[in-house]
Amino acid sequence: MEIIWMLIVGGIIGWLAGLITGSDVPGGIIGNIIAGFMGAWLGGLILGDWGPVVGGFAIIPAIIGSIILVLVVSFILRKMGQKNYHGHHA
């Protein structure tokens, strides 16, 4: 049951990060969960584990880490998309 709770909380964190940044996380629900987990890991590395902990995640660092992750991923995807777009017209 704890794993399901972690998946739900991870998904919500990823979804919130996408909402806050105005970027869609690729991969739908699975993408949100992955972004939440990776964001929590990144946030924990940068900010440590402080604040309220829900479902095994320190929520505030996890959300901040996920926002950073979503911004970086959407930036990279946008750059790749532009490169591919220009490549077709060459």
N, CA, C and O atoms as a CHARMM CRD file, in Angstrom:
* protein
*
  360
    1    1 MET  N      0.83000  -1.20100   0.00000 PROA 1      0.00000
    2    1 MET  CA     0.00000   0.00000   0.00000 PROA 1      0.00000
    3    1 MET  C      0.87000   1.25900   0.00000 PROA 1      0.00000
    4    1 MET  O      0.50500   2.27200  -0.59600 PROA 1      0.00000
    5    2 GLU  N      2.00900   1.18900   0.66400 PROA 2      0.00000
    6    2 GLU  CA     2.91000   2.34800   0.74100 PROA 2      0.00000
    7    2 GLU  C      3.41400   2.74600  -0.64600 PROA 2      0.00000
    8    2 GLU  O      3.56600   3.93400  -0.93100 PROA 2      0.00000
    9    3 ILE  N      3.67400   1.75700  -1.51400 PROA 3      0.00000
   10    3 ILE  CA     4.16000   2.03800  -2.87400 PROA 3      0.00000
   11    3 ILE  C      3.09000   2.78400  -3.66100 PROA 3      0.00000
   12    3 ILE  O      3.39900   3.73700  -4.37600 PROA 3      0.00000
   13    4 ILE  N      1.83300   2.35900  -3.53600 PROA 4      0.00000
   14    4 ILE  CA     0.73600   3.02700  -4.24100 PROA 4      0.00000
   15    4 ILE  C      0.63500   4.47800  -3.77800 PROA 4      0.00000
   16    4 ILE  O      0.46100   5.38300  -4.59500 PROA 4      0.00000
   17    5 TRP  N      0.74500   4.69800  -2.46700 PROA 5      0.00000
   18    5 TRP  CA     0.69900   6.04800  -1.90300 PROA 5      0.00000
   19    5 TRP  C      1.84000   6.89200  -2.46900 PROA 5      0.00000
   20    5 TRP  O      1.63900   8.05500  -2.81900 PROA 5      0.00000
   21    6 MET  N      3.03800   6.31000  -2.56000 PROA 6      0.00000
   22    6 MET  CA     4.18500   7.03800  -3.11400 PROA 6      0.00000
   23    6 MET  C      3.94700   7.39000  -4.58000 PROA 6      0.00000
   24    6 MET  O      4.28800   8.49100  -5.01100 PROA 6      0.00000
   25    7 LEU  N      3.36600   6.46700  -5.35400 PROA 7      0.00000
   26    7 LEU  CA     3.07700   6.73000  -6.76500 PROA 7      0.00000
   27    7 LEU  C      2.06700   7.86500  -6.90200 PROA 7      0.00000
   28    7 LEU  O      2.20200   8.72600  -7.77100 PROA 7      0.00000
   29    8 ILE  N      1.05500   7.85800  -6.03600 PROA 8      0.00000
   30    8 ILE  CA     0.03000   8.91400  -6.08800 PROA 8      0.00000
   31    8 ILE  C      0.65700  10.26300  -5.75300 PROA 8      0.00000
   32    8 ILE  O      0.45200  11.24000  -6.47400 PROA 8      0.00000
   33    9 VAL  N      1.41800  10.32100  -4.66300 PROA 9      0.00000
   34    9 VAL  CA     2.04300  11.58400  -4.24900 PROA 9      0.00000
   35    9 VAL  C      3.04800  12.04600  -5.30700 PROA 9      0.00000
   36    9 VAL  O      3.09500  13.23200  -5.63300 PROA 9      0.00000
   37   10 GLY  N      3.85100  11.12100  -5.84400 PROA 10     0.00000
   38   10 GLY  CA     4.80800  11.45300  -6.90200 PROA 10     0.00000
   39   10 GLY  C      4.09600  12.00800  -8.13100 PROA 10     0.00000
   40   10 GLY  O      4.55300  12.98000  -8.73300 PROA 10     0.00000
   41   11 GLY  N      2.97500  11.38900  -8.50300 PROA 11     0.00000
   42   11 GLY  CA     2.19100  11.86100  -9.63800 PROA 11     0.00000
   43   11 GLY  C      1.63700  13.25500  -9.41600 PROA 11     0.00000
   44   11 GLY  O      1.63600  14.08500 -10.32500 PROA 11     0.00000
   45   12 ILE  N      1.16300  13.51100  -8.19200 PROA 12     0.00000
   46   12 ILE  CA     0.62100  14.83700  -7.86000 PROA 12     0.00000
   47   12 ILE  C      1.73100  15.88900  -7.90300 PROA 12     0.00000
   48   12 ILE  O      1.51900  16.99600  -8.39800 PROA 12     0.00000
   49   13 ILE  N      2.90600  15.54700  -7.38800 PROA 13     0.00000
   50   13 ILE  CA     4.03700  16.48400  -7.41200 PROA 13     0.00000
   51   13 ILE  C      4.40500  16.82700  -8.85400 PROA 13     0.00000
   52   13 ILE  O      4.59900  17.99900  -9.17700 PROA 13     0.00000
   53   14 GLY  N      4.50400  15.82000  -9.72400 PROA 14     0.00000
   54   14 GLY  CA     4.81500  16.05000 -11.13500 PROA 14     0.00000
   55   14 GLY  C      3.73800  16.87200 -11.82600 PROA 14     0.00000
   56   14 GLY  O      4.03400  17.75600 -12.63000 PROA 14     0.00000
   57   15 TRP  N      2.47900  16.56800 -11.50100 PROA 15     0.00000
   58   15 TRP  CA     1.34800  17.30100 -12.09100 PROA 15     0.00000
   59   15 TRP  C      1.38400  18.76300 -11.66200 PROA 15     0.00000
   60   15 TRP  O      1.18300  19.66300 -12.47700 PROA 15     0.00000
   61   16 LEU  N      1.64700  18.99600 -10.35600 PROA 16     0.00000
   62   16 LEU  CA     1.74200  20.37100  -9.84900 PROA 16     0.00000
   63   16 LEU  C      2.87000  21.13200 -10.53500 PROA 16     0.00000
   64   16 LEU  O      2.71000  22.29800 -10.89500 PROA 16     0.00000
   65   17 ALA  N      4.00300  20.47400 -10.71200 PROA 17     0.00000
   66   17 ALA  CA     5.14500  21.11800 -11.37400 PROA 17     0.00000
   67   17 ALA  C      4.77000  21.52200 -12.79800 PROA 17     0.00000
   68   17 ALA  O      5.11800  22.61500 -13.24500 PROA 17     0.00000
   69   18 GLY  N      4.06000  20.64300 -13.51300 PROA 18     0.00000
   70   18 GLY  CA     3.60700  20.95400 -14.86500 PROA 18     0.00000
   71   18 GLY  C      2.62800  22.11600 -14.86600 PROA 18     0.00000
   72   18 GLY  O      2.66900  22.97400 -15.74700 PROA 18     0.00000
   73   19 LEU  N      1.74000  22.13700 -13.86400 PROA 19     0.00000
   74   19 LEU  CA     0.74800  23.20800 -13.74000 PROA 19     0.00000
   75   19 LEU  C      1.43300  24.54400 -13.47600 PROA 19     0.00000
   76   19 LEU  O      1.11700  25.54900 -14.11200 PROA 19     0.00000
   77   20 ILE  N      2.36800  24.54500 -12.53800 PROA 20     0.00000
   78   20 ILE  CA     3.05800  25.77700 -12.13000 PROA 20     0.00000
   79   20 ILE  C      3.88900  26.34000 -13.28000 PROA 20     0.00000
   80   20 ILE  O      3.93400  27.55400 -13.48100 PROA 20     0.00000
   81   21 THR  N      4.54800  25.45600 -14.03400 PROA 21     0.00000
   82   21 THR  CA     5.41000  25.92500 -15.12600 PROA 21     0.00000
   83   21 THR  C      4.62400  26.15700 -16.41300 PROA 21     0.00000
   84   21 THR  O      5.14000  26.77200 -17.34600 PROA 21     0.00000
   85   22 GLY  N      3.38400  25.67500 -16.47500 PROA 22     0.00000
   86   22 GLY  CA     2.59500  25.79700 -17.69000 PROA 22     0.00000
   87   22 GLY  C      3.08200  24.86800 -18.79400 PROA 22     0.00000
   88   22 GLY  O      2.78200  25.08600 -19.96900 PROA 22     0.00000
   89   23 SER  N      3.83400  23.83000 -18.42000 PROA 23     0.00000
   90   23 SER  CA     4.36600  22.86100 -19.39100 PROA 23     0.00000
   91   23 SER  C      3.69300  21.51800 -19.16600 PROA 23     0.00000
   92   23 SER  O      3.45600  21.11600 -18.02600 PROA 23     0.00000
   93   24 ASP  N      3.39000  20.83700 -20.24100 PROA 24     0.00000
   94   24 ASP  CA     2.88700  19.47700 -20.10700 PROA 24     0.00000
   95   24 ASP  C      4.06600  18.54500 -19.94500 PROA 24     0.00000
   96   24 ASP  O      5.02700  18.59700 -20.71200 PROA 24     0.00000
   97   25 VAL  N      3.98400  17.68900 -18.93300 PROA 25     0.00000
   98   25 VAL  CA     5.01700  16.67400 -18.75400 PROA 25     0.00000
   99   25 VAL  C      4.71900  15.57800 -19.77300 PROA 25     0.00000
  100   25 VAL  O      3.60700  15.05100 -19.79900 PROA 25     0.00000
  101   26 PRO  N      5.71300  15.22100 -20.62800 PROA 26     0.00000
  102   26 PRO  CA     5.44800  14.15600 -21.60400 PROA 26     0.00000
  103   26 PRO  C      5.18300  12.83400 -20.89700 PROA 26     0.00000
  104   26 PRO  O      5.79700  12.54200 -19.87100 PROA 26     0.00000
  105   27 GLY  N      4.27000  12.03400 -21.44100 PROA 27     0.00000
  106   27 GLY  CA     4.02300  10.70600 -20.88300 PROA 27     0.00000
  107   27 GLY  C      2.81300  10.63800 -19.98400 PROA 27     0.00000
  108   27 GLY  O      2.58300   9.60800 -19.35000 PROA 27     0.00000
  109   28 GLY  N      2.02300  11.70700 -19.90400 PROA 28     0.00000
  110   28 GLY  CA     0.79000  11.67400 -19.11900 PROA 28     0.00000
  111   28 GLY  C      1.02700  11.36000 -17.64700 PROA 28     0.00000
  112   28 GLY  O      1.92600  11.91700 -17.01700 PROA 28     0.00000
  113   29 ILE  N      0.20300  10.45600 -17.10400 PROA 29     0.00000
  114   29 ILE  CA     0.26400  10.12200 -15.67300 PROA 29     0.00000
  115   29 ILE  C      1.62800   9.52000 -15.32400 PROA 29     0.00000
  116   29 ILE  O      2.21900   9.87200 -14.30300 PROA 29     0.00000
  117   30 ILE  N      2.12400   8.61700 -16.16700 PROA 30     0.00000
  118   30 ILE  CA     3.42800   7.98400 -15.92100 PROA 30     0.00000
  119   30 ILE  C      4.52700   9.05400 -15.91400 PROA 30     0.00000
  120   30 ILE  O      5.41400   9.03500 -15.06100 PROA 30     0.00000
  121   31 GLY  N      4.46000   9.97800 -16.86700 PROA 31     0.00000
  122   31 GLY  CA     5.42300  11.07800 -16.92300 PROA 31     0.00000
  123   31 GLY  C      5.37600  11.93700 -15.67000 PROA 31     0.00000
  124   31 GLY  O      6.41200  12.36000 -15.15700 PROA 31     0.00000
  125   32 ASN  N      4.15600  12.19400 -15.17700 PROA 32     0.00000
  126   32 ASN  CA     4.00900  12.97000 -13.94600 PROA 32     0.00000
  127   32 ASN  C      4.64300  12.25400 -12.76000 PROA 32     0.00000
  128   32 ASN  O      5.33000  12.86800 -11.94300 PROA 32     0.00000
  129   33 ILE  N      4.40400  10.94900 -12.67700 PROA 33     0.00000
  130   33 ILE  CA     4.97800  10.16100 -11.57200 PROA 33     0.00000
  131   33 ILE  C      6.50600  10.19600 -11.64600 PROA 33     0.00000
  132   33 ILE  O      7.17800  10.40900 -10.63700 PROA 33     0.00000
  133   34 ILE  N      7.04800   9.98500 -12.85000 PROA 34     0.00000
  134   34 ILE  CA     8.50400  10.00500 -13.02300 PROA 34     0.00000
  135   34 ILE  C      9.05900  11.38300 -12.67600 PROA 34     0.00000
  136   34 ILE  O     10.07100  11.49200 -11.98500 PROA 34     0.00000
  137   35 ALA  N      8.38800  12.44500 -13.16100 PROA 35     0.00000
  138   35 ALA  CA     8.82700  13.81100 -12.85000 PROA 35     0.00000
  139   35 ALA  C      8.77300  14.06300 -11.35000 PROA 35     0.00000
  140   35 ALA  O      9.65800  14.71400 -10.79400 PROA 35     0.00000
  141   36 GLY  N      7.73900  13.55100 -10.69800 PROA 36     0.00000
  142   36 GLY  CA     7.61300  13.71200  -9.24500 PROA 36     0.00000
  143   36 GLY  C      8.73800  13.02400  -8.49200 PROA 36     0.00000
  144   36 GLY  O      9.33500  13.60300  -7.58500 PROA 36     0.00000
  145   37 PHE  N      9.02700  11.77200  -8.87800 PROA 37     0.00000
  146   37 PHE  CA    10.09800  11.01900  -8.21700 PROA 37     0.00000
  147   37 PHE  C     11.46700  11.65000  -8.47700 PROA 37     0.00000
  148   37 PHE  O     12.25900  11.83700  -7.55300 PROA 37     0.00000
  149   38 MET  N     11.73700  11.97700  -9.74900 PROA 38     0.00000
  150   38 MET  CA    13.03500  12.57000 -10.08400 PROA 38     0.00000
  151   38 MET  C     13.16200  13.96200  -9.47600 PROA 38     0.00000
  152   38 MET  O     14.23400  14.35100  -9.01100 PROA 38     0.00000
  153   39 GLY  N     12.06700  14.70300  -9.48200 PROA 39     0.00000
  154   39 GLY  CA    12.06100  16.03900  -8.88300 PROA 39     0.00000
  155   39 GLY  C     12.30100  15.98000  -7.38700 PROA 39     0.00000
  156   39 GLY  O     13.01000  16.81900  -6.83100 PROA 39     0.00000
  157   40 ALA  N     11.70400  14.97900  -6.72900 PROA 40     0.00000
  158   40 ALA  CA    11.91300  14.80700  -5.28700 PROA 40     0.00000
  159   40 ALA  C     13.37700  14.48900  -5.00300 PROA 40     0.00000
  160   40 ALA  O     13.95600  15.00100  -4.04500 PROA 40     0.00000
  161   41 TRP  N     13.97000  13.64000  -5.84200 PROA 41     0.00000
  162   41 TRP  CA    15.38400  13.29200  -5.68700 PROA 41     0.00000
  163   41 TRP  C     16.24900  14.53800  -5.89700 PROA 41     0.00000
  164   41 TRP  O     17.15200  14.81400  -5.10700 PROA 41     0.00000
  165   42 LEU  N     15.96700  15.28600  -6.96800 PROA 42     0.00000
  166   42 LEU  CA    16.72000  16.49500  -7.27800 PROA 42     0.00000
  167   42 LEU  C     16.55200  17.54000  -6.17100 PROA 42     0.00000
  168   42 LEU  O     17.52700  18.13900  -5.71700 PROA 42     0.00000
  169   43 GLY  N     15.31800  17.74600  -5.74800 PROA 43     0.00000
  170   43 GLY  CA    15.04200  18.70700  -4.68000 PROA 43     0.00000
  171   43 GLY  C     15.73900  18.32800  -3.38300 PROA 43     0.00000
  172   43 GLY  O     16.24600  19.18700  -2.66100 PROA 43     0.00000
  173   44 GLY  N     15.75800  17.01600  -3.09500 PROA 44     0.00000
  174   44 GLY  CA    16.44000  16.53100  -1.88800 PROA 44     0.00000
  175   44 GLY  C     17.94000  16.78100  -1.95300 PROA 44     0.00000
  176   44 GLY  O     18.56500  17.12500  -0.95000 PROA 44     0.00000
  177   45 LEU  N     18.51300  16.60500  -3.14400 PROA 45     0.00000
  178   45 LEU  CA    19.95200  16.86200  -3.32500 PROA 45     0.00000
  179   45 LEU  C     20.26800  18.34000  -3.10400 PROA 45     0.00000
  180   45 LEU  O     21.23500  18.68500  -2.42500 PROA 45     0.00000
  181   46 ILE  N     19.43400  19.21300  -3.69200 PROA 46     0.00000
  182   46 ILE  CA    19.69900  20.64600  -3.64000 PROA 46     0.00000
  183   46 ILE  C     19.32200  21.24400  -2.29000 PROA 46     0.00000
  184   46 ILE  O     20.07800  22.02900  -1.71700 PROA 46     0.00000
  185   47 LEU  N     18.14700  20.86900  -1.78700 PROA 47     0.00000
  186   47 LEU  CA    17.56900  21.55900  -0.62500 PROA 47     0.00000
  187   47 LEU  C     17.52900  20.72200   0.64600 PROA 47     0.00000
  188   47 LEU  O     17.25200  21.25400   1.72100 PROA 47     0.00000
  189   48 GLY  N     17.80100  19.42500   0.54500 PROA 48     0.00000
  190   48 GLY  CA    17.69900  18.56400   1.71900 PROA 48     0.00000
  191   48 GLY  C     16.25700  18.17300   1.97800 PROA 48     0.00000
  192   48 GLY  O     15.36900  18.50900   1.19400 PROA 48     0.00000
  193   49 ASP  N     16.01900  17.47100   3.06400 PROA 49     0.00000
  194   49 ASP  CA    14.66900  16.99100   3.40200 PROA 49     0.00000
  195   49 ASP  C     14.09800  17.80200   4.55600 PROA 49     0.00000
  196   49 ASP  O     14.23200  17.41500   5.71700 PROA 49     0.00000
  197   50 TRP  N     13.46700  18.91600   4.24100 PROA 50     0.00000
  198   50 TRP  CA    12.84500  19.72400   5.28600 PROA 50     0.00000
  199   50 TRP  C     11.39000  19.95400   4.92100 PROA 50     0.00000
  200   50 TRP  O     10.96800  19.69200   3.79500 PROA 50     0.00000
  201   51 GLY  N     10.63900  20.43800   5.87300 PROA 51     0.00000
  202   51 GLY  CA     9.22500  20.69100   5.64100 PROA 51     0.00000
  203   51 GLY  C      8.41500  19.41700   5.82400 PROA 51     0.00000
  204   51 GLY  O      8.93400  18.37200   6.21800 PROA 51     0.00000
  205   52 PRO  N      7.13300  19.53500   5.52600 PROA 52     0.00000
  206   52 PRO  CA     6.25800  18.36800   5.72100 PROA 52     0.00000
  207   52 PRO  C      6.62700  17.21700   4.79900 PROA 52     0.00000
  208   52 PRO  O      7.00600  17.42300   3.64600 PROA 52     0.00000
  209   53 VAL  N      6.50900  16.00100   5.32700 PROA 53     0.00000
  210   53 VAL  CA     6.78900  14.79200   4.53800 PROA 53     0.00000
  211   53 VAL  C      5.47200  14.06700   4.31100 PROA 53     0.00000
  212   53 VAL  O      4.76500  13.74000   5.26500 PROA 53     0.00000
  213   54 VAL  N      5.14200  13.81400   3.04600 PROA 54     0.00000
  214   54 VAL  CA     3.92200  13.09300   2.69100 PROA 54     0.00000
  215   54 VAL  C      4.29800  11.96400   1.75300 PROA 54     0.00000
  216   54 VAL  O      4.96600  12.19000   0.74300 PROA 54     0.00000
  217   55 GLY  N      3.87700  10.75200   2.07600 PROA 55     0.00000
  218   55 GLY  CA     4.13800   9.60100   1.21000 PROA 55     0.00000
  219   55 GLY  C      5.61300   9.36100   0.96600 PROA 55     0.00000
  220   55 GLY  O      5.98400   8.84500  -0.08800 PROA 55     0.00000
  221   56 GLY  N      6.46600   9.72400   1.91900 PROA 56     0.00000
  222   56 GLY  CA     7.90300   9.51200   1.77500 PROA 56     0.00000
  223   56 GLY  C      8.61200  10.66200   1.06800 PROA 56     0.00000
  224   56 GLY  O      9.82700  10.61400   0.87600 PROA 56     0.00000
  225   57 PHE  N      7.86700  11.69200   0.68200 PROA 57     0.00000
  226   57 PHE  CA     8.46000  12.84300  -0.00400 PROA 57     0.00000
  227   57 PHE  C      8.47000  14.05400   0.91400 PROA 57     0.00000
  228   57 PHE  O      7.46500  14.35600   1.55800 PROA 57     0.00000
  229   58 ALA  N      9.61100  14.75600   0.97800 PROA 58     0.00000
  230   58 ALA  CA     9.64000  16.07600   1.60900 PROA 58     0.00000
  231   58 ALA  C      9.02300  17.01300   0.56400 PROA 58     0.00000
  232   58 ALA  O      9.66600  17.36900  -0.42300 PROA 58     0.00000
  233   59 ILE  N      7.78000  17.40000   0.79700 PROA 59     0.00000
  234   59 ILE  CA     6.93300  18.00500  -0.23500 PROA 59     0.00000
  235   59 ILE  C      7.52900  19.26400  -0.87200 PROA 59     0.00000
  236   59 ILE  O      7.55900  19.37000  -2.09800 PROA 59     0.00000
  237   60 ILE  N      7.99400  20.20100  -0.07900 PROA 60     0.00000
  238   60 ILE  CA     8.46000  21.48800  -0.63500 PROA 60     0.00000
  239   60 ILE  C      9.69900  21.30700  -1.51300 PROA 60     0.00000
  240   60 ILE  O      9.69600  21.76800  -2.65400 PROA 60     0.00000
  241   61 PRO  N     10.76400  20.65000  -1.02300 PROA 61     0.00000
  242   61 PRO  CA    11.90800  20.40800  -1.91700 PROA 61     0.00000
  243   61 PRO  C     11.51600  19.57400  -3.13800 PROA 61     0.00000
  244   61 PRO  O     12.05200  19.78600  -4.22500 PROA 61     0.00000
  245   62 ALA  N     10.58600  18.62700  -2.97100 PROA 62     0.00000
  246   62 ALA  CA    10.16600  17.76700  -4.08900 PROA 62     0.00000
  247   62 ALA  C      9.48300  18.59700  -5.17200 PROA 62     0.00000
  248   62 ALA  O      9.75800  18.41400  -6.35700 PROA 62     0.00000
  249   63 ILE  N      8.60100  19.50200  -4.77900 PROA 63     0.00000
  250   63 ILE  CA     7.89600  20.33400  -5.76100 PROA 63     0.00000
  251   63 ILE  C      8.87900  21.27500  -6.45800 PROA 63     0.00000
  252   63 ILE  O      8.82400  21.44000  -7.67700 PROA 63     0.00000
  253   64 ILE  N      9.77700  21.89100  -5.68900 PROA 64     0.00000
  254   64 ILE  CA    10.76600  22.80400  -6.28300 PROA 64     0.00000
  255   64 ILE  C     11.66500  22.02700  -7.25300 PROA 64     0.00000
  256   64 ILE  O     11.93500  22.49800  -8.35800 PROA 64     0.00000
  257   65 GLY  N     12.12500  20.84900  -6.84500 PROA 65     0.00000
  258   65 GLY  CA    12.95700  20.00500  -7.71300 PROA 65     0.00000
  259   65 GLY  C     12.21800  19.60100  -8.97900 PROA 65     0.00000
  260   65 GLY  O     12.80200  19.58700 -10.06200 PROA 65     0.00000
  261   66 SER  N     10.93000  19.27100  -8.84700 PROA 66     0.00000
  262   66 SER  CA    10.12300  18.88100 -10.01100 PROA 66     0.00000
  263   66 SER  C      9.92800  20.05000 -10.96300 PROA 66     0.00000
  264   66 SER  O      9.95000  19.87200 -12.18000 PROA 66     0.00000
  265   67 ILE  N      9.73600  21.24500 -10.41600 PROA 67     0.00000
  266   67 ILE  CA     9.58400  22.44000 -11.26000 PROA 67     0.00000
  267   67 ILE  C     10.86000  22.64900 -12.08100 PROA 67     0.00000
  268   67 ILE  O     10.80000  22.90100 -13.28400 PROA 67     0.00000
  269   68 ILE  N     12.00900  22.54200 -11.41600 PROA 68     0.00000
  270   68 ILE  CA    13.29800  22.68900 -12.11600 PROA 68     0.00000
  271   68 ILE  C     13.39600  21.63700 -13.22100 PROA 68     0.00000
  272   68 ILE  O     13.75900  21.94500 -14.35600 PROA 68     0.00000
  273   69 LEU  N     13.06700  20.39000 -12.87400 PROA 69     0.00000
  274   69 LEU  CA    13.14300  19.28300 -13.82700 PROA 69     0.00000
  275   69 LEU  C     12.23200  19.52600 -15.02600 PROA 69     0.00000
  276   69 LEU  O     12.65700  19.36400 -16.17000 PROA 69     0.00000
  277   70 VAL  N     10.98000  19.91300 -14.77400 PROA 70     0.00000
  278   70 VAL  CA    10.02200  20.14300 -15.86000 PROA 70     0.00000
  279   70 VAL  C     10.48700  21.29000 -16.75000 PROA 70     0.00000
  280   70 VAL  O     10.37200  21.20700 -17.97300 PROA 70     0.00000
  281   71 LEU  N     11.00900  22.35900 -16.15300 PROA 71     0.00000
  282   71 LEU  CA    11.50300  23.48300 -16.95100 PROA 71     0.00000
  283   71 LEU  C     12.66400  23.05900 -17.84300 PROA 71     0.00000
  284   71 LEU  O     12.71300  23.42300 -19.01800 PROA 71     0.00000
  285   72 VAL  N     13.60100  22.28700 -17.28500 PROA 72     0.00000
  286   72 VAL  CA    14.76000  21.83200 -18.05600 PROA 72     0.00000
  287   72 VAL  C     14.31700  20.90700 -19.18500 PROA 72     0.00000
  288   72 VAL  O     14.75900  21.06200 -20.32400 PROA 72     0.00000
  289   73 VAL  N     13.44100  19.93900 -18.87600 PROA 73     0.00000
  290   73 VAL  CA    12.98400  18.99000 -19.88600 PROA 73     0.00000
  291   73 VAL  C     12.20800  19.70800 -20.98600 PROA 73     0.00000
  292   73 VAL  O     12.41800  19.42800 -22.16700 PROA 73     0.00000
  293   74 SER  N     11.31100  20.63400 -20.62000 PROA 74     0.00000
  294   74 SER  CA    10.52900  21.32100 -21.65700 PROA 74     0.00000
  295   74 SER  C     11.42900  22.22000 -22.50100 PROA 74     0.00000
  296   74 SER  O     11.19500  22.37800 -23.69900 PROA 74     0.00000
  297   75 PHE  N     12.45800  22.80900 -21.88700 PROA 75     0.00000
  298   75 PHE  CA    13.42000  23.62700 -22.63100 PROA 75     0.00000
  299   75 PHE  C     14.16000  22.76000 -23.65900 PROA 75     0.00000
  300   75 PHE  O     14.29500  23.14000 -24.82200 PROA 75     0.00000
  301   76 ILE  N     14.63600  21.59000 -23.21300 PROA 76     0.00000
  302   76 ILE  CA    15.37100  20.68000 -24.10700 PROA 76     0.00000
  303   76 ILE  C     14.46400  20.20100 -25.23700 PROA 76     0.00000
  304   76 ILE  O     14.88000  20.17200 -26.39600 PROA 76     0.00000
  305   77 LEU  N     13.22100  19.82200 -24.90600 PROA 77     0.00000
  306   77 LEU  CA    12.29700  19.33900 -25.93400 PROA 77     0.00000
  307   77 LEU  C     11.97800  20.44700 -26.93700 PROA 77     0.00000
  308   77 LEU  O     11.85200  20.18800 -28.13400 PROA 77     0.00000
  309   78 ARG  N     11.84700  21.68900 -26.44300 PROA 78     0.00000
  310   78 ARG  CA    11.57700  22.80800 -27.33700 PROA 78     0.00000
  311   78 ARG  C     12.74700  23.02500 -28.28300 PROA 78     0.00000
  312   78 ARG  O     12.54800  23.23500 -29.48000 PROA 78     0.00000
  313   79 LYS  N     13.97300  22.97400 -27.75100 PROA 79     0.00000
  314   79 LYS  CA    15.17200  23.14900 -28.58400 PROA 79     0.00000
  315   79 LYS  C     15.27500  22.03300 -29.61500 PROA 79     0.00000
  316   79 LYS  O     15.59800  22.28500 -30.77600 PROA 79     0.00000
  317   80 MET  N     15.00000  20.79500 -29.19300 PROA 80     0.00000
  318   80 MET  CA    15.05900  19.66500 -30.11800 PROA 80     0.00000
  319   80 MET  C     13.98900  19.81500 -31.18600 PROA 80     0.00000
  320   80 MET  O     14.23200  19.52600 -32.35800 PROA 80     0.00000
  321   81 GLY  N     12.80500  20.26600 -30.78500 PROA 81     0.00000
  322   81 GLY  CA    11.70500  20.46800 -31.71900 PROA 81     0.00000
  323   81 GLY  C     12.05000  21.52800 -32.74700 PROA 81     0.00000
  324   81 GLY  O     11.72700  21.37000 -33.92400 PROA 81     0.00000
  325   82 GLN  N     12.69600  22.60000 -32.32900 PROA 82     0.00000
  326   82 GLN  CA    13.08700  23.66700 -33.24800 PROA 82     0.00000
  327   82 GLN  C     14.12800  23.14400 -34.23200 PROA 82     0.00000
  328   82 GLN  O     14.07600  23.44700 -35.42400 PROA 82     0.00000
  329   83 LYS  N     15.07600  22.35400 -33.72100 PROA 83     0.00000
  330   83 LYS  CA    16.13200  21.81600 -34.58700 PROA 83     0.00000
  331   83 LYS  C     15.50600  20.90100 -35.64600 PROA 83     0.00000
  332   83 LYS  O     15.85200  20.98300 -36.82400 PROA 83     0.00000
  333   84 ASN  N     14.58900  20.03800 -35.22300 PROA 84     0.00000
  334   84 ASN  CA    13.92400  19.12900 -36.15700 PROA 84     0.00000
  335   84 ASN  C     13.08400  19.91300 -37.15300 PROA 84     0.00000
  336   84 ASN  O     13.05700  19.58700 -38.34000 PROA 84     0.00000
  337   85 TYR  N     12.40700  20.93300 -36.68100 PROA 85     0.00000
  338   85 TYR  CA    11.54700  21.73800 -37.53700 PROA 85     0.00000
  339   85 TYR  C     12.37700  22.42100 -38.63100 PROA 85     0.00000
  340   85 TYR  O     12.01000  22.40200 -39.80600 PROA 85     0.00000
  341   86 HSD  N     13.49200  23.01900 -38.23000 PROA 86     0.00000
  342   86 HSD  CA    14.33600  23.70400 -39.21300 PROA 86     0.00000
  343   86 HSD  C     15.02000  22.70400 -40.14800 PROA 86     0.00000
  344   86 HSD  O     15.29100  23.01400 -41.30800 PROA 86     0.00000
  345   87 GLY  N     15.29200  21.52200 -39.64100 PROA 87     0.00000
  346   87 GLY  CA    15.95700  20.50800 -40.44200 PROA 87     0.00000
  347   87 GLY  C     15.11700  20.06600 -41.63300 PROA 87     0.00000
  348   87 GLY  O     15.65800  19.70600 -42.67900 PROA 87     0.00000
  349   88 HSD  N     13.78700  20.09100 -41.47800 PROA 88     0.00000
  350   88 HSD  CA    12.91300  19.65000 -42.56600 PROA 88     0.00000
  351   88 HSD  C     12.86600  20.66200 -43.71500 PROA 88     0.00000
  352   88 HSD  O     12.52200  20.30300 -44.84100 PROA 88     0.00000
  353   89 HSD  N     13.20500  21.90600 -43.44100 PROA 89     0.00000
  354   89 HSD  CA    13.11900  22.94200 -44.46000 PROA 89     0.00000
  355   89 HSD  C     14.44300  23.21700 -45.14100 PROA 89     0.00000
  356   89 HSD  O     14.52600  24.08700 -46.00800 PROA 89     0.00000
  357   90 ALA  N     15.47300  22.49200 -44.76100 PROA 90     0.00000
  358   90 ALA  CA    16.80700  22.76100 -45.32300 PROA 90     0.00000
  359   90 ALA  C     16.91800  22.30500 -46.75800 PROA 90     0.00000
  360   90 ALA  O     17.97300  22.45800 -47.37400 PROA 90     0.00000
